[in-house]
Amino acid sequence: MKTVTTIPLHSTKLLDRVKEAIRYKHYSASTEQVYVYWCRSYIRFHQLRHPKDMGAAEVAAFLSYLANEKAVSASTHKQALAALLFLYKHVLRIDLPWLNAIGTPRASHRLPVVLSTENISTLFSHLSDVHLLLAKLLYGTGMRLNEALNLRVKDLDFSNQTITVREGKGKKDRSLMLPVVLLDLLNAQLAFANSMWAKDRAGNVAEVALPPNIARLYPTAGQTWPWYWVFPQARYMIDAASGKNVREHLTDRSFQRAFTTAKVQAGINLAATPHTLRHSFATHLLQSGCDIRTVQELLGHADLSTTMIYTHVHQIRGKLCSPLDSLYSSSSDPIHT
C-alpha cells in the first residue's frame, strides 16, 4: 500500500499516537476526544484487532453497525468515518484506495428549534446562580456552550462591552456584544472566581489549564489572574501530560442537566437543548431587523448558507401568514371546528 506524508509520532500506544497526530495538526480538544472515542470503538467492535490488519471491509462493517444497529444520525456517521480516515492516513500512514467504495451518508437538513421570548423568560425563572448566568450569556451573545465555558478573565472587556471568543469553531476568534443586563452578574461571577484564584495562589495548589503553545511560551501564565477561568470548577485535577494540579472550567454536563430540569419545570415541550438558546438568539435578531451578514459574523459561521437556515424560521414565525388565517380575518364568519 502507498504511504502518505508522515507526522512525527513517538508514543508506542496506538490511541496515544492518535492524540499526538491530532495535536500536531492543531485540532481542537473536542476533536481529539471525539476521534479517540471512535477509534477505540472501532477497535473494540472488531474484538481488539489492530487497525493495520483491517481495511475497507472492516470500516464498512463498523459504519453499517452504527447506521443500522445504533441508528446514529448522518452527522455522527460522518464523524466516525472522519476519525477512521484520520487514523489510517495520519497515524498508520496508509493510503486509502478503497475510500471511494465506502458510502458517505446524505446529511439531513432540519430547521432549528427556536424558543419564543415568553418561553425563554419562563425558562430563566427556573434557573439560578451560575446556570442562570450561562443561559443568559448563551441567549444574549449567541455563543456555543463550550465557547462560554472556555472564557477567561482577559476575554471580558467591560469598558468596550465586548466578549472575545478565542479559537471558536474553525479555530477563529470573534468579538461579541456584552449585554448590559449581564454586567452585574458577570462581575459577581468574577468576584467568586477571583476568590478561588487567590486561594490557589496562596496555597500554591493549582494552575489553570493552558493551550499547549501558551504553556510553552509563557510557563507561568497559568498562575495569573487574566488567564483564569470565568467559570472554574470547584475541584482541581492532575494533568496527565505535566503531572501538575490544574484547575479546569465547568463541564457542559452540569449545565445540560440544569437546562433539562428547567425546561420540564417551565412546561416547554419542544426538543430544546442549550444550543437552542443560540438558535433563538439568531432568529430573534433577524426578527428585530438585524441584517443576516451581521448575524453570520456574530455566530462565527464561515459560510452564509449556514446562517440562512434562520431566515426560514424567521419567515415562518414572523412574516408569513397562512391563507386560512387570511380567509377568516377578512370574513365575519366564525371559524367552525
C-alpha positions in Angstrom: 0.0 0.0 0.0 1.2 3.5 -0.8 2.5 5.6 2.1 1.5 9.2 2.7 3.1 12.3 4.2 4.1 11.5 7.7 3.6 13.2 11.1 6.4 12.6 13.7 5.0 10.3 16.3 6.8 9.0 19.4 4.2 7.1 21.5 4.0 3.3 21.4 0.3 3.0 22.2 -2.0 3.5 19.2 -4.5 5.9 20.8 -1.7 8.0 22.2 -0.3 8.2 18.7 -3.8 9.4 17.5 -3.7 12.1 20.1 -0.1 13.1 19.1 -1.2 13.4 15.4 -4.3 15.5 16.3 -2.2 17.9 18.4 0.4 18.1 15.7 -2.3 19.3 13.3 -3.6 21.7 16.0 -7.1 20.3 16.0 -9.3 21.2 18.9 -9.5 19.3 22.2 -13.1 18.3 21.4 -12.0 16.9 18.0 -9.3 14.9 19.9 -11.8 13.5 22.3 -14.3 12.5 19.5 -11.7 10.9 17.2 -10.1 8.9 20.1 -13.6 7.7 21.0 -14.4 6.5 17.5 -11.0 4.8 17.0 -11.4 3.0 20.3 -15.0 2.0 19.4 -13.8 0.7 16.0 -11.1 -1.5 17.7 -13.5 -2.9 20.3 -16.1 -3.6 17.7 -13.6 -5.9 15.9 -12.6 -7.7 19.1 -9.4 -5.7 19.6 -7.8 -6.4 16.2 -5.2 -3.9 15.3 -6.4 -1.4 12.6 -3.3 -2.0 10.4 -4.6 -5.6 9.9 -8.0 -4.3 8.8 -9.3 -2.2 5.9 -12.3 -1.3 3.8 -14.4 -4.3 4.8 -14.0 -3.7 8.5 -14.6 0.0 8.2 -17.7 -0.6 6.2 -18.9 -3.2 8.7 -18.4 -0.8 11.6 -20.2 2.1 9.9 -23.0 -0.2 8.9 -23.4 -1.3 12.5 -23.6 2.4 13.6 -26.2 3.2 10.9 -28.4 0.1 11.3 -28.0 -1.2 14.8 -27.2 2.1 16.7 -29.3 4.3 14.3 -26.9 7.2 14.6 -27.5 10.4 12.7 -25.9 11.2 9.4 -23.6 13.7 11.1 -22.5 11.2 13.7 -21.9 8.7 10.9 -19.7 11.2 9.0 -17.8 12.0 12.3 -16.9 8.3 12.8 -15.8 8.0 9.2 -13.6 11.1 9.5 -12.0 9.7 12.7 -11.1 6.4 11.0 -9.8 8.1 7.9 -7.6 10.2 10.1 -6.4 7.0 11.9 -5.4 5.3 8.7 -3.9 8.3 6.9 -2.1 10.2 9.6 -1.3 7.6 12.3 -1.0 4.3 10.4 0.3 6.2 7.4 -1.7 4.0 5.0 -3.1 5.3 1.7 -6.8 4.7 1.2 -7.5 3.5 -2.3 -10.8 1.9 -1.0 -12.1 5.2 0.3 -14.5 5.8 -2.7 -16.0 2.4 -2.1 -17.4 3.5 1.3 -20.6 5.3 1.0 -21.0 8.7 2.8 -24.4 9.3 4.2 -26.5 12.2 3.0 -27.0 14.8 5.7 -30.5 15.8 6.6 -31.5 19.4 6.7 -33.6 20.3 9.7 -34.9 23.6 10.9 -33.6 24.6 14.3 -35.8 24.6 17.3 -36.4 28.2 18.4 -38.0 29.3 21.7 -40.3 32.3 22.0 -39.3 35.2 24.2 -42.0 34.1 26.6 -40.6 30.6 26.8 -37.1 31.9 27.4 -38.3 34.2 30.2 -40.1 31.2 31.8 -37.0 29.0 31.4 -34.8 31.6 33.1 -37.2 31.7 36.1 -36.4 28.1 36.7 -32.6 28.5 36.7 -30.4 30.1 39.3 -26.8 31.1 40.1 -24.2 30.2 37.6 -26.6 28.2 35.4 -28.9 31.3 35.0 -25.8 33.4 34.1 -24.7 30.8 31.5 -28.2 30.6 30.0 -28.5 34.4 29.7 -25.0 34.5 28.2 -25.8 32.0 25.5 -29.0 33.7 24.6 -27.6 37.2 24.9 -24.5 36.6 22.7 -25.2 33.6 20.6 -22.2 31.7 21.9 -21.9 28.0 21.9 -21.9 26.4 25.3 -18.3 25.3 25.2 -17.3 28.8 24.0 -18.9 30.2 27.1 -17.3 27.7 29.4 -13.8 28.4 27.9 -14.0 32.1 28.6 -11.1 33.5 30.6 -11.0 36.7 32.6 -9.0 38.5 29.8 -11.7 37.8 27.3 -14.2 40.1 29.0 -13.8 43.8 28.1 -16.2 45.8 30.3 -15.0 49.2 29.1 -15.9 48.4 25.5 -18.7 46.0 26.4 -17.4 43.2 24.3 -16.6 39.5 24.8 -13.9 37.8 22.7 -14.4 34.2 21.8 -10.9 32.6 21.4 -10.5 29.8 18.8 -14.1 29.1 18.4 -15.3 26.5 15.8 -12.9 26.6 12.9 -10.1 28.0 15.2 -11.3 31.6 14.7 -11.6 34.4 17.2 -14.6 36.7 17.1 -15.9 39.6 19.2 -19.4 39.7 20.6 -21.6 42.2 22.3 -21.7 42.1 26.1 -25.3 42.6 27.2 -25.6 45.4 29.6 -28.0 43.4 31.8 -25.2 40.9 32.5 -22.7 43.3 33.8 -23.6 42.9 37.5 -23.9 39.1 37.2 -20.6 38.8 35.4 -18.9 41.0 38.0 -20.3 38.8 40.8 -19.1 35.7 39.0 -15.6 37.2 38.6 -15.5 38.0 42.3 -16.3 34.4 43.0 -13.6 33.2 40.6 -11.1 35.6 42.0 -11.6 34.2 45.5 -10.8 30.7 44.1 -7.7 32.0 42.2 -6.4 33.8 45.4 -6.7 30.5 47.4 -5.0 28.6 44.6 -2.1 31.1 44.6 -1.9 31.4 48.4 -1.6 27.6 48.8 0.3 27.1 45.5 -2.2 24.4 44.8 -3.2 24.5 41.1 -2.8 26.4 37.9 -5.4 26.7 35.2 -5.1 24.5 32.2 -3.5 26.4 29.2 -3.3 25.8 25.4 0.0 23.9 24.7 1.6 26.7 22.8 0.8 29.3 25.5 2.1 26.9 28.2 5.4 26.5 26.3 5.9 30.2 25.6 4.6 31.6 29.0 5.2 28.8 31.6 3.8 30.9 34.5 0.7 32.2 32.6 -1.5 29.6 34.3 -0.8 31.2 37.7 -2.0 34.7 36.6 -5.5 36.2 37.0 -6.1 37.2 33.4 -5.7 33.6 32.3 -8.1 32.3 35.0 -11.4 30.8 34.0 -14.6 32.9 34.3 -16.4 29.6 35.2 -13.8 27.5 37.2 -14.5 24.0 38.6 -14.7 23.6 42.3 -12.1 20.9 42.3 -8.8 20.7 40.5 -7.4 17.6 38.8 -4.0 16.2 37.9 -2.9 16.9 34.3 -1.8 13.6 32.7 0.8 15.3 30.5 2.5 17.5 33.0 1.7 15.8 36.3 0.7 19.2 37.8 -2.5 20.1 39.6 -4.7 22.1 37.2 -8.0 23.9 37.6 -10.3 23.2 34.7 -13.5 25.1 33.7 -17.0 23.9 34.5 -18.2 20.9 32.4 -21.0 21.1 30.0 -22.9 18.3 31.6 -23.8 20.3 34.7 -25.5 23.0 32.7 -27.1 20.5 30.4 -28.7 18.8 33.4 -29.9 22.1 34.8 -31.3 23.2 31.5 -33.3 20.0 31.0 -34.7 20.2 34.5 -35.7 23.9 34.0 -37.3 23.1 30.6 -39.5 20.4 32.2 -40.4 22.7 35.1 -41.3 25.5 32.6 -43.6 23.2 30.7 -41.7 23.6 27.4 -42.5 20.6 25.3 -40.1 21.4 22.4 -37.0 19.4 21.8 -34.9 22.2 23.2 -31.2 21.9 24.3 -28.7 24.5 25.4 -27.9 25.1 21.8 -31.5 26.2 21.2 -30.6 29.4 23.0 -28.1 30.1 20.2 -30.7 29.4 17.6 -33.2 31.7 19.4 -30.6 34.5 19.6 -30.1 34.4 15.8 -33.8 34.1 14.9 -34.8 36.9 17.3 -32.1 39.2 15.9 -33.4 38.7 12.4 -36.9 39.4 13.6 -35.7 42.6 15.1 -34.4 43.8 11.7 -30.7 42.8 12.1 -29.1 42.1 8.7 -28.0 38.5 8.0 -24.4 39.3 7.4 -24.1 40.7 11.0 -25.8 37.6 12.4 -23.3 35.5 10.4 -20.4 37.3 12.0 -21.8 37.1 15.5 -22.4 33.3 15.2 -19.0 32.7 13.6 -20.3 31.0 10.6 -17.8 30.6 7.8 -20.5 30.1 5.1 -23.5 32.4 4.8 -25.6 29.4 3.8 -25.3 28.1 7.3 -26.9 31.3 8.7 -29.6 31.3 6.0 -31.4 28.5 7.8 -32.6 31.1 10.4 -34.3 33.1 7.7 -36.7 30.2 7.0 -37.6 30.1 10.7 -38.0 33.9 10.7 -40.2 33.9 7.7 -42.5 31.2 9.1 -42.7 32.7 12.6 -42.6 36.4 11.7 -43.7 37.3 8.2 -45.8 34.6 6.6 -49.5 34.4 7.1 -51.4 31.2 6.5 -54.1 31.6 3.8 -56.6 30.1 6.2 -55.9 32.9 8.7 -56.3 35.4 5.8 -59.6 33.9 4.8 -61.2 34.3 8.2 -59.6 37.6 9.1 -61.4 39.1 6.1 -64.6 37.4 6.9 -67.1 37.9 9.7 -68.0 34.2 9.7 -66.8 32.3 12.8 -64.3 29.5 12.5 -66.1 26.2 12.8 -64.2 23.2 14.1 
